[in-house]
Amino acid sequence: MADVLVVAEVAQGRLRKTTLSAITFARQLASRIGGGFSVLVLGKGVSGPAQEAAAFGAKAVHVVDAPALEHYIASTWAAVVAEAATRVGADFVAATSSTFARDLLPRVAARMNAGMVSEVTAIVGDAPPLRFKRPMWAGNVIATVEVKTPKAVFSVRGAEFDAAAAAGGASPVQALAIPVTADPKVRYAGFAATISERPDLTEASVIVSGGRGLRDKQGFEGVLNPLADALHAAIGATRAVVDAGIAPNDLQIGQTGKVVAPNLYIGVALSGAIQHLAGMKNSKVIVAINKDPEAPIFSVADYGLVADAFKAVPELVEEIRKVRGA
Ligand SMILES: Cc1cc2nc3c(=O)[nH]c(=O)nc-3n(C[C@H](O)[C@H](O)[C@H](O)COP(=O)(O)OP(=O)(O)OC[C@H]3O[C@@H](n4cnc5c(N)ncnc54)[C@H](O)[C@@H]3O)c2cc1C
């Protein structure tokens, strides 16, 4: 019987919430193939996240805990994931599409001699042969694809699969004795994490995002920071802003940036180019503030305000503070 293996993502000793979307996908896939799913947690000192992963109804949580896995190195990790899939009898491997999964999964697929579907947004059909929907051309085309190999690897769009709810009870947590050999050709040199008090873009329920209309760093931060503070929001940016050095690269939303789907997305002084929409159009509620009534962002917005952001946003912040009594 085929099974699905979900590769968990761990950060700062915690299971990343994004993993829960892959678990939802795995539940759906397992029910259609008549199998089950399990979760794989890799790293050094990962018993905490493994226990967290046990709450979602997996047949088991498999753990590979080794000093050589302290830092993520794609080639080392891919070998372990592929071996783990073989050991636990999983023909299918899945993870939520993130910088980590995009780097790791194609290597896993190559090692498993498996076909791969990237950025899955839906499963089509109730029984094999299953097909999968995925966006192409910045989301302008939705392709339906079928995997012809007996084994398959999937990266799934977090925005399209709701975070799995706890299933009640706890899955058994089992150590997998896989020898981990560090890739001799790669040496871990360091990881420069961006430290921010704000929520992570891909996990935030509110995002305020700024575009070129905010002119410069002073305008971007001066307008967006108070709004983000008032709403406890993450800050995002368009590529134009990132390319101009106004905001760091990790804030970029869009086709070549992050894909987000918060409950509330407020786009400020950004036009809504298709490459930007590709990263945020699945947000539950979209608010646009732009001085040009013809700006394309208004075509996807639930609420639009035609106004100068430098005047409208401070007024909005003032009103939010009044409502919140701050
Ligand atoms: C291959 C490729 C990949 C790309 N990937 C991405 C991506 O991942 N993410 C992304 O964002 N872009 C991406 N782009 C770039 C994209 O095409 C646009 O150029 C970019 O999104 C535009 O950014 P913007 O909306 O900030 O700027 P603009 O398009 O210049 O829009 C600025 C907006 O601000 C408004 N404005 C100006 N002043 C004010 C004011 N005072 N108050 C209110 N409104 C004001 C204007 O009316 C205008 O609508 C990509 C492009 C290519 C070719």
The ligand as an ORCA input file, in Angstrom:
! r2SCAN-3c Opt
* xyz 0 1
  C      10.228     37.844    -14.673
  C       9.672     38.883    -13.745
  C       9.425     38.538    -12.436
  C       8.895     39.504    -11.556
  N       8.623     39.130    -10.275
  C       8.048     40.040     -9.459
  C       7.688     39.691     -8.122
  O       7.931     38.577     -7.640
  N       7.079     40.617     -7.347
  C       6.794     41.883     -7.809
  O       6.240     42.678     -7.035
  N       7.149     42.243     -9.055
  C       7.764     41.368     -9.875
  N       8.137     41.767    -11.123
  C       8.041     43.199    -11.461
  C       6.646     43.628    -11.870
  O       6.492     43.421    -13.246
  C       6.451     45.149    -11.582
  O       7.461     45.880    -12.241
  C       6.496     45.504    -10.109
  O       5.647     44.652     -9.369
  C       6.003     46.957     -9.951
  O       6.181     47.354     -8.632
  P       5.325     48.545     -8.030
  O       3.881     48.202     -8.085
  O       5.934     48.858     -6.706
  O       5.688     49.772     -8.978
  P       4.833     50.509    -10.085
  O       4.302     49.544    -11.084
  O       5.699     51.616    -10.561
  O       3.571     51.093     -9.307
  C       3.647     52.144     -8.405
  C       2.209     52.520     -8.050
  O       2.215     53.462     -7.030
  C       1.153     54.379     -7.262
  N       1.510     55.605     -6.535
  C       2.521     56.471     -6.799
  N       2.571     57.424     -5.858
  C       1.555     57.162     -4.980
  C       1.085     57.792     -3.810
  N       1.692     58.890     -3.296
  N       0.024     57.277     -3.180
  C      -0.638     56.173     -3.658
  N      -0.224     55.541     -4.780
  C       0.867     56.023     -5.434
  C       1.115     54.541     -8.761
  O      -0.174     54.984     -9.167
  C       1.427     53.124     -9.214
  O       0.229     52.376     -9.424
  C       8.643     40.826    -12.013
  C       8.903     41.147    -13.347
  C       9.417     40.190    -14.188
  C       9.684     40.572    -15.622
*
